[in-house]
Amino acid sequence: MQMGMAVGNAIVLSLAELFPRQGIELADLRAGGRNGTPVRAASMQRLAAAKMAADRGVRVHAIGLGTVEGDVAAPDGMALYMKLDEPTLREVARMTGGDYHHAGTAEALRSVYENLGSRVQVLRRETELSALFALVSAWVAMTAAMLSMLWFGRSA
């Protein structure tokens, strides 16, 4: 995965999974060389991915981890540069009708997930179709009866 592309790639991969018949390909979104893309190109790819999501009615709730200043965290002696591109994340959320949340700490992230979990839901609804089938059956029976009377010239 190219530097600065995680958000765009995640959106496109999610869309490919949600809409398998639309032939969404991650390769269509990629640009730049193998060693990463400039920040502006990566930002444009994120916005292109957000447009793809918005066009399909998919909301993206972006969560920014890290800091705007780009502090370095070093868990287990391994440096992680965590600089956020907040303007682009905000724009991705805005374009898709989602929200942007900043979570600089584990506690803040937990709070964001609790908040999102109470608002984002998958609803399953059972729809009763037997009444519709009964109506169609009655209409077919009435039409057949009328055509039969016309065909054989009988009236009641």
Residue pairs with C-beta under 8 A, 6 or more apart in sequence:
1 9
2 30
2 32
2 34
2 36
2 37
2 42
3 35
3 36
3 37
3 42
4 36
4 37
4 39
4 42
4 43
4 85
5 30
5 37
5 42
5 45
7 46
7 49
7 62
7 88
7 89
7 92
8 29
8 42
8 45
8 46
8 48
8 49
9 26
9 29
9 49
11 46
11 49
11 50
11 52
11 53
11 60
11 92
12 24
12 26
12 29
12 49
12 52
13 26
14 53
14 58
15 22
15 24
15 49
15 52
15 53
15 56
15 58
16 24
16 25
16 26
18 56
18 58
19 56
24 52
29 45
29 48
29 49
30 45
31 37
31 41
31 45
32 38
32 41
32 42
36 42
37 45
39 85
42 85
43 85
43 88
46 88
46 89
46 92
47 88
47 91
47 92
47 95
49 92
50 60
50 91
50 92
50 95
50 96
51 95
53 59
53 60
53 95
53 96
54 95
54 96
54 97
58 96
59 96
59 97
59 98
60 92
60 93
60 95
60 96
60 98
61 93
61 98
61 99
61 100
61 101
61 116
61 120
62 89
62 90
62 92
62 93
62 98
62 99
62 100
62 101
63 100
63 101
63 102
63 103
63 109
63 112
64 84
64 86
64 89
64 100
64 101
64 102
64 103
65 82
65 84
65 103
65 104
65 109
66 82
66 83
66 84
66 104
67 82
67 83
67 84
67 104
68 83
68 84
68 86
69 83
70 81
70 82
70 83
70 84
71 82
72 79
72 80
72 81
72 82
73 79
73 80
73 82
74 80
84 102
86 100
86 102
89 100
90 100
92 98
92 100
93 99
93 100
94 100
99 116
101 112
101 115
101 116
102 108
103 109
103 111
103 112
148 154
149 155
149 156
